Amino acid sequence: MTRLESAAFQPGDRVVVRVDYPHRHIRTPRYIQGKTGQISALCGVFPNPETLAYGENGLPPQPLYRVEFVQAEVWETYRGPLTDKLLMDIYEGWLEPANHPANH
Amino acid sequence: MARVHDRGGWPTDEPIDQSPHESMDWELRVHALHSVLGEKGLRRTDELRRAIESLPPEQYESMTYYERWTAALEALLLEKGVLSVDEIDRKVDELEQAGILQ
């Protein structure tokens, strides 16, 4: 069950992934941090894996989004089609609204 | 600076070996032990991941997949007080004396 009304982002929103590399457990790989993408879907609301990892109860649960990125914008040396996308499930706490509008 | 387990985007020209491979018996047992602990509420997938990510980088690199699961298993069992350091050391000693462990 997804609580759309309490989610910060909706499908279509452009978001940027925060940059942070704490020495504790996170689920946001370094290579996607700082990149801008678009919300594809709200996957659901789940207990927070970052705190579950340390024996805590993971509450409050966090919205998890499927975010779509353009491969050519993720990888400097990408040689495939510009239409190629990368889809990644990212927790809400790692996403911020993108400041600049889409320009493609 | 990405941590040792955070592999996405690490520069390499090496193709990824995607060939299937059989697990050895001990690997299946380690996997089963993790499952049993999970069922008993003594271990979560997130804790397994965190324990693996916490291995010293040089150990992480030199261990195989299920060797890392084994190291994580020991760390979590100690952390949760299921086993004590002394119990593990005595058992290892016993197995070494019996010639079962090198």
N, CA and C atoms of all chains as a GROMACS GRO file, in nm:
protein
  618
    1MET      N    1   0.085  -0.119   0.000
    1MET     CA    2   0.000   0.000   0.000
    1MET      C    3   0.089   0.124   0.000
    2THR      N    4   0.063   0.215  -0.091
    2THR     CA    5   0.149   0.335  -0.099
    2THR      C    6   0.072   0.457  -0.053
    3ARG      N    7   0.136   0.537   0.034
    3ARG     CA    8   0.070   0.657   0.085
    3ARG      C    9   0.114   0.774  -0.001
    4LEU      N   10   0.051   0.790  -0.115
    4LEU     CA   11   0.091   0.895  -0.208
    4LEU      C   12   0.080   1.034  -0.147
    5GLU      N   13  -0.018   1.053  -0.061
    5GLU     CA   14  -0.043   1.189  -0.010
    5GLU      C   15   0.069   1.238   0.080
    6SER      N   16   0.146   1.145   0.140
    6SER     CA   17   0.252   1.191   0.229
    6SER      C   18   0.389   1.187   0.162
    7ALA      N   19   0.394   1.144   0.036
    7ALA     CA   20   0.522   1.136  -0.034
    7ALA      C   21   0.564   1.274  -0.084
    8ALA      N   22   0.694   1.302  -0.077
    8ALA     CA   23   0.745   1.433  -0.118
    8ALA      C   24   0.742   1.451  -0.269
    9PHE      N   25   0.755   1.340  -0.342
    9PHE     CA   26   0.768   1.349  -0.488
    9PHE      C   27   0.661   1.269  -0.559
   10GLN      N   28   0.628   1.314  -0.680
   10GLN     CA   29   0.531   1.246  -0.765
   10GLN      C   30   0.599   1.206  -0.895
   11PRO      N   31   0.544   1.105  -0.965
   11PRO     CA   32   0.599   1.068  -1.094
   11PRO      C   33   0.608   1.190  -1.185
   12GLY      N   34   0.722   1.203  -1.252
   12GLY     CA   35   0.745   1.316  -1.340
   12GLY      C   36   0.834   1.422  -1.276
   13ASP      N   37   0.841   1.426  -1.145
   13ASP     CA   38   0.926   1.525  -1.076
   13ASP      C   39   1.073   1.500  -1.111
   14ARG      N   40   1.147   1.609  -1.134
   14ARG     CA   41   1.291   1.596  -1.154
   14ARG      C   42   1.360   1.611  -1.019
   15VAL      N   43   1.451   1.520  -0.993
   15VAL     CA   44   1.519   1.515  -0.864
   15VAL      C   45   1.669   1.499  -0.883
   16VAL      N   46   1.743   1.544  -0.782
   16VAL     CA   47   1.887   1.525  -0.783
   16VAL      C   48   1.923   1.440  -0.660
   17VAL      N   49   2.016   1.349  -0.678
   17VAL     CA   50   2.056   1.258  -0.569
   17VAL      C   51   2.162   1.328  -0.483
   18ARG      N   52   2.140   1.328  -0.352
   18ARG     CA   53   2.236   1.389  -0.260
   18ARG      C   54   2.372   1.321  -0.268
   19VAL      N   55   2.474   1.399  -0.236
   19VAL     CA   56   2.609   1.344  -0.228
   19VAL      C   57   2.646   1.328  -0.082
   20ASP      N   58   2.677   1.205  -0.043
   20ASP     CA   59   2.716   1.179   0.096
   20ASP      C   60   2.779   1.041   0.101
   21TYR      N   61   2.886   1.025   0.175
   21TYR     CA   62   2.943   0.891   0.186
   21TYR      C   63   2.984   0.861   0.330
   22PRO      N   64   2.879   0.843   0.413
   22PRO     CA   65   2.907   0.806   0.552
   22PRO      C   66   2.965   0.666   0.558
   23HIS      N   67   3.028   0.633   0.670
   23HIS     CA   68   3.086   0.500   0.683
   23HIS      C   69   2.987   0.398   0.737
   24ARG      N   70   2.860   0.434   0.741
   24ARG     CA   71   2.760   0.338   0.782
   24ARG      C   72   2.685   0.286   0.659
   25HIS      N   73   2.593   0.194   0.682
   25HIS     CA   74   2.522   0.128   0.573
   25HIS      C   75   2.427   0.223   0.502
   26ILE      N   76   2.443   0.235   0.372
   26ILE     CA   77   2.349   0.310   0.289
   26ILE      C   78   2.316   0.227   0.166
   27ARG      N   79   2.210   0.266   0.093
   27ARG     CA   80   2.165   0.191  -0.024
   27ARG      C   81   2.170   0.276  -0.149
   28THR      N   82   2.248   0.385  -0.145
   28THR     CA   83   2.258   0.475  -0.261
   28THR      C   84   2.402   0.473  -0.309
   29PRO      N   85   2.427   0.400  -0.420
   29PRO     CA   86   2.566   0.388  -0.465
   29PRO      C   87   2.627   0.523  -0.504
   30ARG      N   88   2.758   0.531  -0.487
   30ARG     CA   89   2.832   0.654  -0.510
   30ARG      C   90   2.815   0.706  -0.653
   31TYR      N   91   2.804   0.613  -0.750
   31TYR     CA   92   2.806   0.656  -0.890
   31TYR      C   93   2.681   0.733  -0.930
   32ILE      N   94   2.573   0.723  -0.852
   32ILE     CA   95   2.449   0.794  -0.888
   32ILE      C   96   2.433   0.924  -0.809
   33GLN      N   97   2.520   0.942  -0.708
   33GLN     CA   98   2.509   1.062  -0.625
   33GLN      C   99   2.546   1.185  -0.707
   34GLY      N  100   2.468   1.290  -0.690
   34GLY     CA  101   2.492   1.414  -0.762
   34GLY      C  102   2.425   1.418  -0.899
   35LYS      N  103   2.370   1.304  -0.942
   35LYS     CA  104   2.305   1.298  -1.074
   35LYS      C  105   2.160   1.342  -1.066
   36THR      N  106   2.110   1.392  -1.178
   36THR     CA  107   1.972   1.436  -1.187
   36THR      C  108   1.891   1.335  -1.266
   37GLY      N  109   1.772   1.303  -1.215
   37GLY     CA  110   1.685   1.208  -1.283
   37GLY      C  111   1.540   1.250  -1.267
   38GLN      N  112   1.452   1.160  -1.305
   38GLN     CA  113   1.309   1.188  -1.300
   38GLN      C  114   1.236   1.075  -1.227
   39ILE      N  115   1.144   1.112  -1.139
   39ILE     CA  116   1.066   1.010  -1.067
   39ILE      C  117   0.980   0.934  -1.167
   40SER      N  118   0.996   0.802  -1.167
   40SER     CA  119   0.919   0.716  -1.255
   40SER      C  120   0.797   0.661  -1.182
   41ALA      N  121   0.815   0.626  -1.055
   41ALA     CA  122   0.706   0.569  -0.976
   41ALA      C  123   0.740   0.572  -0.828
   42LEU      N  124   0.637   0.569  -0.745
   42LEU     CA  125   0.655   0.546  -0.602
   42LEU      C  126   0.645   0.396  -0.581
   43CYS      N  127   0.752   0.333  -0.537
   43CYS     CA  128   0.751   0.187  -0.520
   43CYS      C  129   0.671   0.146  -0.396
   44GLY      N  130   0.672   0.232  -0.297
   44GLY     CA  131   0.605   0.198  -0.173
   44GLY      C  132   0.673   0.268  -0.057
   45VAL      N  133   0.630   0.236   0.062
   45VAL     CA  134   0.690   0.293   0.183
   45VAL      C  135   0.743   0.176   0.265
   46PHE      N  136   0.869   0.181   0.301
   46PHE     CA  137   0.934   0.066   0.365
   46PHE      C  138   1.016   0.109   0.487
   47PRO      N  139   1.034   0.019   0.583
   47PRO     CA  140   1.125   0.049   0.694
   47PRO      C  141   1.263   0.083   0.640
   48ASN      N  142   1.329   0.176   0.705
   48ASN     CA  143   1.455   0.231   0.658
   48ASN      C  144   1.570   0.130   0.672
   49PRO      N  145   1.628   0.084   0.560
   49PRO     CA  146   1.736  -0.015   0.568
   49PRO      C  147   1.860   0.038   0.639
   50GLU      N  148   1.880   0.170   0.637
   50GLU     CA  149   1.999   0.227   0.700
   50GLU      C  150   1.999   0.206   0.850
   51THR      N  151   1.880   0.199   0.910
   51THR     CA  152   1.874   0.176   1.055
   51THR      C  153   1.842   0.030   1.089
   52LEU      N  154   1.771  -0.039   0.997
   52LEU     CA  155   1.749  -0.183   1.015
   52LEU      C  156   1.884  -0.255   1.024
   53ALA      N  157   1.980  -0.201   0.949
   53ALA     CA  158   2.114  -0.262   0.944
   53ALA      C  159   2.183  -0.266   1.080
   54TYR      N  160   2.136  -0.184   1.172
   54TYR     CA  161   2.199  -0.177   1.305
   54TYR      C  162   2.106  -0.228   1.414
   55GLY      N  163   2.007  -0.309   1.374
   55GLY     CA  164   1.918  -0.371   1.472
   55GLY      C  165   1.804  -0.282   1.519
   56GLU      N  166   1.790  -0.165   1.458
   56GLU     CA  167   1.678  -0.078   1.496
   56GLU      C  168   1.554  -0.122   1.417
   57ASN      N  169   1.439  -0.062   1.449
   57ASN     CA  170   1.315  -0.110   1.386
   57ASN      C  171   1.284  -0.046   1.252
   58GLY      N  172   1.372   0.045   1.206
   58GLY     CA  173   1.352   0.100   1.072
   58GLY      C  174   1.242   0.203   1.060
   59LEU      N  175   1.183   0.241   1.173
   59LEU     CA  176   1.075   0.340   1.168
   59LEU      C  177   1.130   0.480   1.190
   60PRO      N  178   1.070   0.584   1.137
   60PRO     CA  179   0.952   0.579   1.050
   60PRO      C  180   0.988   0.524   0.912
   61PRO      N  181   0.892   0.458   0.847
   61PRO     CA  182   0.919   0.404   0.714
   61PRO      C  183   0.942   0.516   0.614
   62GLN      N  184   1.019   0.484   0.511
   62GLN     CA  185   1.059   0.583   0.411
   62GLN      C  186   0.998   0.553   0.275
   63PRO      N  187   0.950   0.655   0.205
   63PRO     CA  188   0.906   0.633   0.067
   63PRO      C  189   1.025   0.593  -0.020
   64LEU      N  190   1.003   0.497  -0.108
   64LEU     CA  191   1.105   0.450  -0.201
   64LEU      C  192   1.057   0.477  -0.342
   65TYR      N  193   1.140   0.543  -0.422
   65TYR     CA  194   1.102   0.581  -0.558
   65TYR      C  195   1.186   0.509  -0.661
   66ARG      N  196   1.120   0.479  -0.774
   66ARG     CA  197   1.197   0.434  -0.891
   66ARG      C  198   1.232   0.561  -0.967
   67VAL      N  199   1.361   0.585  -0.984
   67VAL     CA  200   1.408   0.707  -1.050
   67VAL      C  201   1.476   0.670  -1.181
   68GLU      N  202   1.446   0.747  -1.282
   68GLU     CA  203   1.496   0.721  -1.417
   68GLU      C  204   1.607   0.821  -1.450
   69PHE      N  205   1.720   0.770  -1.495
   69PHE     CA  206   1.832   0.855  -1.534
   69PHE      C  207   1.868   0.827  -1.680
   70VAL      N  208   1.923   0.926  -1.748
   70VAL     CA  209   1.973   0.905  -1.883
   70VAL      C  210   2.114   0.849  -1.870
   71GLN      N  211   2.138   0.732  -1.927
   71GLN     CA  212   2.269   0.666  -1.915
   71GLN      C  213   2.383   0.759  -1.953
   72ALA      N  214   2.364   0.833  -2.062
   72ALA     CA  215   2.470   0.922  -2.111
   72ALA      C  216   2.501   1.033  -2.012
   73GLU      N  217   2.409   1.061  -1.920
   73GLU     CA  218   2.433   1.162  -1.818
   73GLU      C  219   2.495   1.103  -1.692
   74VAL      N  220   2.485   0.971  -1.679
   74VAL     CA  221   2.544   0.904  -1.563
   74VAL      C  222   2.690   0.871  -1.588
   75TRP      N  223   2.721   0.826  -1.711
   75TRP     CA  224   2.857   0.781  -1.745
   75TRP      C  225   2.919   0.875  -1.848
   76GLU      N  226   3.034   0.932  -1.812
   76GLU     CA  227   3.105   1.026  -1.900
   76GLU      C  228   3.138   0.965  -2.034
   77THR      N  229   3.174   0.836  -2.034
   77THR     CA  230   3.221   0.773  -2.158
   77THR      C  231   3.115   0.685  -2.224
   78TYR      N  232   2.990   0.705  -2.189
   78TYR     CA  233   2.883   0.621  -2.244
   78TYR      C  234   2.872   0.639  -2.394
   79ARG      N  235   2.869   0.524  -2.467
   79ARG     CA  236   2.866   0.529  -2.614
   79ARG      C  237   2.734   0.480  -2.671
   80GLY      N  238   2.640   0.439  -2.586
   80GLY     CA  239   2.514   0.386  -2.635
   80GLY      C  240   2.418   0.498  -2.674
   81PRO      N  241   2.296   0.460  -2.716
   81PRO     CA  242   2.197   0.560  -2.758
   81PRO      C  243   2.162   0.657  -2.644
   82LEU      N  244   2.131   0.781  -2.681
   82LEU     CA  245   2.094   0.881  -2.581
   82LEU      C  246   1.960   0.849  -2.515
   83THR      N  247   1.885   0.755  -2.576
   83THR     CA  248   1.757   0.716  -2.517
   83THR      C  249   1.772   0.611  -2.408
   84ASP      N  250   1.893   0.556  -2.392
   84ASP     CA  251   1.913   0.453  -2.289
   84ASP      C  252   1.894   0.512  -2.151
   85LYS      N  253   1.820   0.437  -2.068
   85LYS     CA  254   1.789   0.484  -1.934
   85LYS      C  255   1.847   0.388  -1.829
   86LEU      N  256   1.869   0.441  -1.711
   86LEU     CA  257   1.907   0.361  -1.596
   86LEU      C  258   1.798   0.383  -1.493
   87LEU      N  259   1.740   0.274  -1.441
   87LEU     CA  260   1.635   0.284  -1.339
   87LEU      C  261   1.692   0.241  -1.205
   88MET      N  262   1.672   0.320  -1.103
   88MET     CA  263   1.724   0.285  -0.972
   88MET      C  264   1.620   0.317  -0.865
   89ASP      N  265   1.607   0.227  -0.768
   89ASP     CA  266   1.517   0.251  -0.655
   89ASP      C  267   1.594   0.326  -0.548
   90ILE      N  268   1.547   0.447  -0.513
   90ILE     CA  269   1.618   0.534  -0.420
   90ILE      C  270   1.521   0.584  -0.313
   91TYR      N  271   1.567   0.582  -0.189
   91TYR     CA  272   1.485   0.630  -0.079
   91TYR      C  273   1.473   0.782  -0.077
   92GLU      N  274   1.359   0.830  -0.029
   92GLU     CA  275   1.325   0.972  -0.034
   92GLU      C  276   1.431   1.062   0.029
   93GLY      N  277   1.491   1.018   0.139
   93GLY     CA  278   1.590   1.101   0.209
   93GLY      C  279   1.713   1.133   0.126
   94TRP      N  280   1.732   1.063   0.015
   94TRP     CA  281   1.848   1.085  -0.071
   94TRP      C  282   1.816   1.176  -0.189
   95LEU      N  283   1.691   1.219  -0.200
   95LEU     CA  284   1.647   1.296  -0.317
   95LEU      C  285   1.610   1.439  -0.280
   96GLU      N  286   1.648   1.530  -0.366
   96GLU     CA  287   1.610   1.670  -0.351
   96GLU      C  288   1.551   1.718  -0.484
   97PRO      N  289   1.462   1.818  -0.478
   97PRO     CA  290   1.408   1.867  -0.605
   97PRO      C  291   1.522   1.924  -0.691
   98ALA      N  292   1.519   1.895  -0.820
   98ALA     CA  293   1.619   1.952  -0.910
   98ALA      C  294   1.585   2.098  -0.932
   99ASN      N  295   1.687   2.185  -0.928
   99ASN     CA  296   1.661   2.329  -0.939
   99ASN      C  297   1.634   2.375  -1.080
  100HIS      N  298   1.698   2.308  -1.174
  100HIS     CA  299   1.686   2.354  -1.312
  100HIS      C  300   1.588   2.267  -1.390
  101PRO      N  301   1.511   2.330  -1.481
  101PRO     CA  302   1.415   2.251  -1.558
  101PRO      C  303   1.485   2.160  -1.659
  102ALA      N  304   1.413   2.057  -1.704
  102ALA     CA  305   1.469   1.965  -1.802
  102ALA      C  306   1.500   2.042  -1.931
  103ASN      N  307   1.616   2.013  -1.991
  103ASN     CA  308   1.647   2.084  -2.114
  103ASN      C  309   1.669   1.990  -2.230
  104HIS      N  310   1.598   1.875  -2.228
  104HIS     CA  311   1.602   1.785  -2.345
  104HIS      C  312   1.471   1.708  -2.358
  105MET      N  313   3.487   0.937  -0.186
  105MET     CA  314   3.560   0.809  -0.197
  105MET      C  315   3.463   0.695  -0.168
  106ALA      N  316   3.439   0.610  -0.264
  106ALA     CA  317   3.344   0.501  -0.245
  106ALA      C  318   3.406   0.394  -0.157
  107ARG      N  319   3.324   0.328  -0.076
  107ARG     CA  320   3.371   0.217   0.007
  107ARG      C  321   3.392   0.095  -0.080
  108VAL      N  322   3.466  -0.002  -0.026
  108VAL     CA  323   3.515  -0.113  -0.107
  108VAL      C  324   3.403  -0.192  -0.176
  109HIS      N  325   3.286  -0.201  -0.112
  109HIS     CA  326   3.177  -0.281  -0.168
  109HIS      C  327   3.101  -0.202  -0.275
  110ASP      N  328   3.117  -0.072  -0.276
  110ASP     CA  329   3.039   0.017  -0.364
  110ASP      C  330   3.108   0.020  -0.500
  111ARG      N  331   3.080  -0.082  -0.582
  111ARG     CA  332   3.158  -0.111  -0.702
  111ARG      C  333   3.111  -0.040  -0.828
  112GLY      N  334   2.990   0.007  -0.830
  112GLY     CA  335   2.938   0.065  -0.952
  112GLY      C  336   3.028   0.177  -1.001
  113GLY      N  337   3.070   0.170  -1.126
  113GLY     CA  338   3.150   0.277  -1.182
  113GLY      C  339   3.299   0.267  -1.156
  114TRP      N  340   3.344   0.162  -1.084
  114TRP     CA  341   3.489   0.147  -1.065
  114TRP      C  342   3.551   0.120  -1.202
  115PRO      N  343   3.658   0.192  -1.235
  115PRO     CA  344   3.714   0.178  -1.369
  115PRO      C  345   3.776   0.041  -1.393
  116THR      N  346   3.733  -0.022  -1.499
  116THR     CA  347   3.792  -0.150  -1.539
  116THR      C  348   3.749  -0.181  -1.682
  117ASP      N  349   3.835  -0.251  -1.756
  117ASP     CA  350   3.798  -0.297  -1.890
  117ASP      C  351   3.761  -0.444  -1.888
  118GLU      N  352   3.773  -0.504  -1.769
  118GLU     CA  353   3.749  -0.647  -1.755
  118GLU      C  354   3.601  -0.678  -1.769
  119PRO      N  355   3.565  -0.772  -1.858
  119PRO     CA  356   3.424  -0.810  -1.866
  119PRO      C  357   3.383  -0.886  -1.740
  120ILE      N  358   3.255  -0.876  -1.705
  120ILE     CA  359   3.204  -0.946  -1.587
  120ILE      C  360   3.178  -1.091  -1.623
  121ASP      N  361   3.227  -1.182  -1.540
  121ASP     CA  362   3.205  -1.324  -1.561
  121ASP      C  363   3.063  -1.359  -1.518
  122GLN      N  364   2.979  -1.387  -1.617
  122GLN     CA  365   2.840  -1.416  -1.586
  122GLN      C  366   2.808  -1.565  -1.596
  123SER      N  367   2.913  -1.647  -1.602
  123SER     CA  368   2.888  -1.791  -1.615
  123SER      C  369   2.831  -1.844  -1.483
  124PRO      N  370   2.739  -1.941  -1.493
  124PRO     CA  371   2.682  -1.998  -1.370
  124PRO      C  372   2.786  -2.085  -1.298
  125HIS      N  373   2.775  -2.095  -1.168
  125HIS     CA  374   2.866  -2.183  -1.095
  125HIS      C  375   2.794  -2.248  -0.979
  126GLU      N  376   2.832  -2.370  -0.950
  126GLU     CA  377   2.771  -2.446  -0.841
  126GLU      C  378   2.824  -2.395  -0.707
  127SER      N  379   2.738  -2.394  -0.606
  127SER     CA  380   2.784  -2.363  -0.472
  127SER      C  381   2.835  -2.490  -0.407
  128MET      N  382   2.939  -2.475  -0.327
  128MET     CA  383   2.990  -2.590  -0.252
  128MET      C  384   2.901  -2.613  -0.130
  129ASP      N  385   2.911  -2.733  -0.074
  129ASP     CA  386   2.825  -2.769   0.039
  129ASP      C  387   2.836  -2.669   0.154
  130TRP      N  388   2.958  -2.630   0.186
  130TRP     CA  389   2.973  -2.538   0.301
  130TRP      C  390   2.908  -2.404   0.273
  131GLU      N  391   2.907  -2.364   0.144
  131GLU     CA  392   2.845  -2.238   0.108
  131GLU      C  393   2.694  -2.245   0.124
  132LEU      N  394   2.638  -2.360   0.083
  132LEU     CA  395   2.493  -2.379   0.100
  132LEU      C  396   2.456  -2.378   0.248
  133ARG      N  397   2.545  -2.436   0.334
  133ARG     CA  398   2.517  -2.438   0.478
  133ARG      C  399   2.523  -2.298   0.537
  134VAL      N  400   2.619  -2.219   0.491
  134VAL     CA  401   2.628  -2.081   0.541
  134VAL      C  402   2.502  -2.003   0.503
  135HIS      N  403   2.458  -2.021   0.380
  135HIS     CA  404   2.336  -1.956   0.334
  135HIS      C  405   2.217  -2.001   0.417
  136ALA      N  406   2.209  -2.131   0.445
  136ALA     CA  407   2.100  -2.186   0.524
  136ALA      C  408   2.103  -2.131   0.668
  137LEU      N  409   2.223  -2.120   0.725
  137LEU     CA  410   2.236  -2.066   0.861
  137LEU      C  411   2.183  -1.924   0.867
  138HIS      N  412   2.218  -1.846   0.766
  138HIS     CA  413   2.167  -1.709   0.761
  138HIS      C  414   2.015  -1.709   0.752
  139SER      N  415   1.958  -1.798   0.673
  139SER     CA  416   1.812  -1.806   0.660
  139SER      C  417   1.746  -1.843   0.792
  140VAL      N  418   1.804  -1.941   0.860
  140VAL     CA  419   1.748  -1.985   0.989
  140VAL      C  420   1.753  -1.871   1.090
  141LEU      N  421   1.866  -1.802   1.097
  141LEU     CA  422   1.876  -1.689   1.189
  141LEU      C  423   1.773  -1.582   1.155
  142GLY      N  424   1.751  -1.563   1.026
  142GLY     CA  425   1.651  -1.466   0.982
  142GLY      C  426   1.512  -1.506   1.028
  143GLU      N  427   1.480  -1.632   1.013
  143GLU     CA  428   1.350  -1.681   1.055
  143GLU      C  429   1.329  -1.666   1.205
  144LYS      N  430   1.438  -1.676   1.280
  144LYS     CA  431   1.430  -1.662   1.426
  144LYS      C  432   1.440  -1.516   1.470
  145GLY      N  433   1.445  -1.425   1.372
  145GLY     CA  434   1.450  -1.284   1.406
  145GLY      C  435   1.583  -1.240   1.465
  146LEU      N  436   1.688  -1.317   1.438
  146LEU     CA  437   1.820  -1.285   1.494
  146LEU      C  438   1.910  -1.216   1.393
  147ARG      N  439   1.861  -1.203   1.269
  147ARG     CA  440   1.947  -1.142   1.169
  147ARG      C  441   1.862  -1.092   1.054
  148ARG      N  442   1.894  -0.976   1.004
  148ARG     CA  443   1.822  -0.921   0.890
  148ARG      C  444   1.916  -0.911   0.770
  149THR      N  445   1.858  -0.910   0.651
  149THR     CA  446   1.938  -0.892   0.529
  149THR      C  447   2.021  -0.765   0.538
  150ASP      N  448   1.960  -0.657   0.592
  150ASP     CA  449   2.030  -0.529   0.602
  150ASP      C  450   2.152  -0.541   0.695
  151GLU      N  451   2.138  -0.623   0.800
  151GLU     CA  452   2.249  -0.644   0.893
  151GLU      C  453   2.361  -0.724   0.826
  152LEU      N  454   2.323  -0.823   0.746
  152LEU     CA  455   2.421  -0.901   0.671
  152LEU      C  456   2.502  -0.809   0.582
  153ARG      N  457   2.431  -0.724   0.506
  153ARG     CA  458   2.498  -0.631   0.414
  153ARG      C  459   2.593  -0.540   0.492
  154ARG      N  460   2.543  -0.485   0.604
  154ARG     CA  461   2.624  -0.393   0.684
  154ARG      C  462   2.749  -0.464   0.738
  155ALA      N  463   2.733  -0.585   0.783
  155ALA     CA  464   2.846  -0.660   0.837
  155ALA      C  465   2.950  -0.688   0.728
  156ILE      N  466   2.905  -0.721   0.609
  156ILE     CA  467   2.997  -0.745   0.497
  156ILE      C  468   3.070  -0.617   0.460
  157GLU      N  469   2.994  -0.507   0.454
  157GLU     CA  470   3.053  -0.377   0.416
  157GLU      C  471   3.154  -0.330   0.519
  158SER      N  472   3.143  -0.381   0.642
  158SER     CA  473   3.231  -0.340   0.751
  158SER      C  474   3.362  -0.417   0.755
  159LEU      N  475   3.374  -0.519   0.670
  159LEU     CA  476   3.500  -0.594   0.667
  159LEU      C  477   3.613  -0.502   0.621
  160PRO      N  478   3.733  -0.521   0.678
  160PRO     CA  479   3.845  -0.441   0.629
  160PRO      C  480   3.861  -0.462   0.479
  161PRO      N  481   3.890  -0.354   0.404
  161PRO     CA  482   3.894  -0.362   0.258
  161PRO      C  483   3.981  -0.476   0.203
  162GLU      N  484   4.098  -0.499   0.267
  162GLU     CA  485   4.185  -0.603   0.214
  162GLU      C  486   4.126  -0.741   0.236
  163GLN      N  487   4.050  -0.758   0.343
  163GLN     CA  488   3.980  -0.886   0.366
  163GLN      C  489   3.866  -0.901   0.266
  164TYR      N  490   3.791  -0.794   0.248
  164TYR     CA  491   3.679  -0.795   0.152
  164TYR      C  492   3.727  -0.840   0.015
  165GLU      N  493   3.840  -0.785  -0.028
  165GLU     CA  494   3.894  -0.815  -0.162
  165GLU      C  495   3.942  -0.958  -0.174
  166SER      N  496   4.000  -1.012  -0.068
  166SER     CA  497   4.061  -1.146  -0.079
  166SER      C  498   3.962  -1.258  -0.051
  167MET      N  499   3.846  -1.227   0.006
  167MET     CA  500   3.747  -1.330   0.036
  167MET      C  501   3.653  -1.355  -0.080
  168THR      N  502   3.602  -1.478  -0.087
  168THR     CA  503   3.498  -1.508  -0.184
  168THR      C  504   3.364  -1.465  -0.127
  169TYR      N  505   3.262  -1.471  -0.210
  169TYR     CA  506   3.128  -1.428  -0.170
  169TYR      C  507   3.082  -1.490  -0.039
  170TYR      N  508   3.088  -1.623  -0.031
  170TYR     CA  509   3.038  -1.690   0.089
  170TYR      C  510   3.137  -1.687   0.206
  171GLU      N  511   3.263  -1.660   0.176
  171GLU     CA  512   3.356  -1.635   0.286
  171GLU      C  513   3.317  -1.505   0.356
  172ARG      N  514   3.270  -1.408   0.278
  172ARG     CA  515   3.224  -1.283   0.338
  172ARG      C  516   3.096  -1.307   0.418
  173TRP      N  517   3.007  -1.392   0.367
  173TRP     CA  518   2.885  -1.428   0.441
  173TRP      C  519   2.922  -1.494   0.574
  174THR      N  520   3.027  -1.577   0.571
  174THR     CA  521   3.070  -1.648   0.692
  174THR      C  522   3.125  -1.549   0.794
  175ALA      N  523   3.209  -1.457   0.747
  175ALA     CA  524   3.265  -1.355   0.837
  175ALA      C  525   3.153  -1.271   0.897
  176ALA      N  526   3.055  -1.237   0.814
  176ALA     CA  527   2.941  -1.158   0.862
  176ALA      C  528   2.859  -1.238   0.962
  177LEU      N  529   2.844  -1.366   0.937
  177LEU     CA  530   2.770  -1.453   1.028
  177LEU      C  531   2.833  -1.452   1.167
  178GLU      N  532   2.965  -1.469   1.171
  178GLU     CA  533   3.036  -1.467   1.299
  178GLU      C  534   3.019  -1.332   1.369
  179ALA      N  535   3.037  -1.226   1.294
  179ALA     CA  536   3.026  -1.091   1.353
  179ALA      C  537   2.886  -1.070   1.412
  180LEU      N  538   2.782  -1.111   1.340
  180LEU     CA  539   2.645  -1.089   1.387
  180LEU      C  540   2.613  -1.178   1.507
  181LEU      N  541   2.659  -1.303   1.505
  181LEU     CA  542   2.634  -1.392   1.617
  181LEU      C  543   2.697  -1.338   1.745
  182LEU      N  544   2.817  -1.281   1.734
  182LEU     CA  545   2.884  -1.222   1.849
  182LEU      C  546   2.811  -1.096   1.894
  183GLU      N  547   2.777  -1.014   1.799
  183GLU     CA  548   2.709  -0.888   1.827
  183GLU      C  549   2.579  -0.910   1.902
  184LYS      N  550   2.507  -1.014   1.863
  184LYS     CA  551   2.375  -1.039   1.923
  184LYS      C  552   2.383  -1.132   2.043
  185GLY      N  553   2.504  -1.170   2.081
  185GLY     CA  554   2.518  -1.251   2.202
  185GLY      C  555   2.469  -1.394   2.186
  186VAL      N  556   2.455  -1.440   2.060
  186VAL     CA  557   2.413  -1.579   2.039
  186VAL      C  558   2.528  -1.672   2.075
  187LEU      N  559   2.648  -1.629   2.037
  187LEU     CA  560   2.770  -1.702   2.075
  187LEU      C  561   2.866  -1.603   2.139
  188SER      N  562   2.957  -1.653   2.222
  188SER     CA  563   3.058  -1.566   2.278
  188SER      C  564   3.191  -1.593   2.207
  189VAL      N  565   3.283  -1.497   2.218
  189VAL     CA  566   3.416  -1.512   2.160
  189VAL      C  567   3.480  -1.641   2.212
  190ASP      N  568   3.465  -1.661   2.343
  190ASP     CA  569   3.524  -1.778   2.407
  190ASP      C  570   3.468  -1.909   2.351
  191GLU      N  571   3.336  -1.914   2.330
  191GLU     CA  572   3.273  -2.035   2.276
  191GLU      C  573   3.327  -2.066   2.137
  192ILE      N  574   3.341  -1.962   2.055
  192ILE     CA  575   3.392  -1.982   1.918
  192ILE      C  576   3.537  -2.029   1.923
  193ASP      N  577   3.619  -1.961   2.003
  193ASP     CA  578   3.760  -1.997   2.012
  193ASP      C  579   3.778  -2.141   2.060
  194ARG      N  580   3.700  -2.180   2.161
  194ARG     CA  581   3.712  -2.317   2.215
  194ARG      C  582   3.672  -2.419   2.110
  195LYS      N  583   3.569  -2.390   2.032
  195LYS     CA  584   3.523  -2.483   1.930
  195LYS      C  585   3.626  -2.495   1.818
  196VAL      N  586   3.682  -2.382   1.779
  196VAL     CA  587   3.784  -2.384   1.674
  196VAL      C  588   3.903  -2.468   1.721
  197ASP      N  589   3.941  -2.446   1.846
  197ASP     CA  590   4.050  -2.522   1.908
  197ASP      C  591   4.024  -2.672   1.903
  198GLU      N  592   3.902  -2.708   1.940
  198GLU     CA  593   3.859  -2.848   1.945
  198GLU      C  594   3.867  -2.910   1.805
  199LEU      N  595   3.822  -2.834   1.704
  199LEU     CA  596   3.823  -2.885   1.566
  199LEU      C  597   3.964  -2.898   1.513
  200GLU      N  598   4.050  -2.804   1.556
  200GLU     CA  599   4.191  -2.810   1.514
  200GLU      C  600   4.259  -2.932   1.576
  201GLN      N  601   4.232  -2.954   1.705
  201GLN     CA  602   4.290  -3.070   1.775
  201GLN      C  603   4.247  -3.199   1.709
  202ALA      N  604   4.123  -3.203   1.661
  202ALA     CA  605   4.070  -3.324   1.597
  202ALA      C  606   4.114  -3.336   1.452
  203GLY      N  607   4.191  -3.238   1.405
  203GLY     CA  608   4.241  -3.243   1.269
  203GLY      C  609   4.138  -3.206   1.164
  204ILE      N  610   4.027  -3.150   1.207
  204ILE     CA  611   3.920  -3.117   1.111
  204ILE      C  612   3.945  -2.981   1.048
  205LEU      N  613   4.009  -2.891   1.124
  205LEU     CA  614   4.043  -2.758   1.071
  205LEU      C  615   4.194  -2.747   1.059
  206GLN      N  616   4.239  -2.673   0.955
  206GLN     CA  617   4.384  -2.649   0.948
  206GLN      C  618   4.417  -2.530   1.036
   0.00000   0.00000   0.00000
